[in-house]
Amino acid sequence: MSEDPLREGIAKRMEKVRKDIPVEKKPNWRRRVIVLVMKLVLAGVMLFSILRYFW
């Protein structure tokens, strides 16, 4: 079984990214707020589409 070079490259890149991420050790509130806003937007779009479907 020969290792797929493309997959190996992707794995290395993923590992590098994973190592680079924890550098930003600020409080998580910003990311939490962004996730909350995204969820609210998604819920709003879903609600709007459902309402439009029934009207």
Secondary structure, 3 states (H helix, E strand, C coil): CCCCHHHHHHHHHHHHHHHHHHHCCCCCHHHHHHHHHHHHHHHHHHHHHHHHHHC
